Amino acid sequence: MKYPIIVVSMLLSVNLAGADLLINEMLANPATDWNGNGDVSGMDDEFIELYNSGNQSVDLSGYVLRDAVFRSTPGEYTIPSGTELGPGEFLVIFVSKSGVFQGNDGDTISLYDASGNLVDEKEYDSTAEDVSFVRVPDGGGWTNSTIPTPGQPNQQPSL
C-alpha cells in the first residue's frame, strides 16, 4: 500500500515544481539597450523573464513561450534541453533569441510546459517605452514599473 502513496507523492512534487515557474517580468517597448549588444533596437531588446518561486529546481527542457499576435513565424520559442532554473533564480529570454515578439499595442504571452499544459500567461494592452510589466514582489501580483530589472529582483516603482 505504501508504493502507490510514494508514486502519487512523486507526481505531485513534479506538478508543484512546475507550478512555481512564472512569467515574472516582460518588457514590450524598449528604448534602452537591455540585451547589451551596443544597439538600441526596439524588438531585439524586448525580454521575457521567468522566475522559479519554489524551493526546488525546475527542468525547463521543452517548455514553450508563445505570443498570441504572431509577428514572426511561428511566434513561439522552445526552451532548449538541459535548461534548469534553481530556486529563486531568473531566466531572461530576449526576443533576438526567441522570436517571441511583444506588441507595443498589446498581446498575450503564454508559457506552456513540455506536455503542452498552460503554466502561466500575461495579457496586456499598450505600453510606454521602457515600462515593464512586473510581479512585485517577485512571483506576486502584476504592476507596471519604470525600472526594468532583467535577471534581478523586481522593484516597486516610486510614485
C-alpha positions in Angstrom: 0.0 0.0 0.0 2.9 2.4 0.6 4.1 2.2 -3.0 1.1 4.0 -4.5 1.4 6.7 -2.0 5.1 7.2 -2.9 4.2 7.3 -6.6 1.4 9.9 -6.0 3.7 11.9 -3.8 6.4 12.0 -6.6 3.9 13.0 -9.2 2.5 15.8 -7.0 6.0 17.2 -6.3 6.8 17.3 -10.0 3.5 19.2 -10.7 4.0 21.5 -7.8 7.6 22.3 -9.0 6.2 23.3 -12.4 3.6 25.5 -10.8 6.3 27.5 -9.2 7.6 28.7 -12.6 6.2 32.1 -13.5 6.4 34.8 -16.1 7.9 37.4 -13.8 8.7 40.4 -16.0 8.1 41.5 -19.6 9.4 44.5 -21.5 7.4 45.1 -24.7 8.5 48.6 -25.8 12.2 49.1 -25.0 14.1 52.3 -25.6 17.3 51.1 -24.0 20.0 48.6 -24.9 18.7 45.9 -22.5 20.4 43.0 -24.2 23.8 44.7 -24.0 24.8 44.3 -27.7 25.6 48.0 -28.1 22.4 48.8 -30.2 19.1 50.1 -29.1 16.8 48.1 -31.3 13.2 48.1 -30.4 12.3 44.5 -30.8 15.7 42.9 -30.1 15.8 44.5 -26.6 12.4 43.1 -25.7 12.6 40.4 -23.0 10.6 38.0 -21.0 11.9 36.9 -17.6 10.9 33.6 -16.0 11.2 33.1 -12.2 11.3 30.0 -10.1 9.4 30.9 -6.9 9.7 27.4 -5.4 12.3 25.7 -3.3 13.3 23.1 -5.9 15.0 23.3 -9.3 12.7 23.1 -12.3 13.8 21.5 -15.6 12.6 23.8 -18.4 13.5 21.4 -21.2 10.8 21.6 -23.8 8.8 24.4 -22.2 7.3 26.8 -24.8 6.9 30.6 -24.8 4.3 31.8 -27.3 2.9 35.2 -28.3 -0.8 35.4 -29.4 -0.2 38.0 -32.1 2.4 36.3 -34.2 4.9 38.9 -35.6 7.2 36.2 -36.8 6.6 32.6 -37.7 5.8 30.6 -35.6 5.8 33.2 -32.7 7.0 30.6 -30.2 10.2 29.5 -28.6 11.0 26.1 -27.2 13.4 26.3 -24.3 16.5 24.1 -25.0 17.0 20.7 -23.4 19.1 20.8 -20.2 17.9 24.2 -19.1 17.3 24.3 -15.4 16.2 27.1 -13.1 17.1 26.8 -9.4 15.0 28.1 -6.6 14.7 31.9 -6.6 16.5 32.2 -9.9 15.6 34.2 -13.0 15.9 33.3 -16.7 15.9 36.2 -19.2 14.9 35.4 -22.8 15.4 38.2 -25.3 13.3 38.3 -28.5 16.5 38.3 -30.5 17.0 34.7 -29.3 13.4 33.6 -29.0 11.4 35.3 -31.9 8.6 35.8 -29.4 7.6 39.4 -30.1 5.6 41.5 -27.7 3.4 44.1 -29.4 3.6 47.7 -28.2 -0.2 47.8 -28.7 -1.0 44.7 -26.7 -0.5 40.9 -26.8 -0.7 37.8 -24.7 2.4 35.9 -23.8 1.9 32.3 -22.6 4.2 29.7 -21.1 3.5 26.0 -21.6 5.2 23.0 -20.0 6.8 20.3 -22.1 3.4 18.4 -22.1 1.6 21.4 -23.6 -0.1 22.5 -20.3 -0.5 26.2 -19.7 1.8 27.2 -16.9 1.4 31.0 -16.9 0.2 33.8 -19.1 0.1 37.6 -19.2 -2.2 39.6 -21.4 -1.7 43.3 -21.7 -2.7 46.4 -23.6 -0.4 49.1 -24.9 2.7 50.2 -23.0 5.0 53.2 -22.9 8.8 52.9 -23.7 10.9 51.2 -21.0 7.9 50.4 -18.8 7.9 46.7 -17.9 5.2 44.5 -16.6 6.5 43.1 -13.3 5.3 40.9 -10.4 6.1 42.7 -7.1 7.4 41.1 -5.0 8.9 38.5 -7.4 6.2 35.9 -8.1 3.5 38.3 -6.7 0.8 40.4 -8.3 1.3 42.3 -11.6 2.0 46.0 -11.8 3.9 48.3 -14.2 7.5 49.6 -13.5 9.6 52.3 -14.9 12.6 50.4 -13.5 13.1 47.2 -15.7 15.3 44.7 -13.9 16.1 41.8 -16.3 17.6 38.9 -14.3 17.3 40.8 -11.0 14.6 41.1 -8.3 11.8 43.4 -9.4 11.5 46.8 -7.8 8.3 48.6 -6.8 8.1 51.8 -8.9 8.2 55.0 -7.0 5.1 57.2 -7.3 
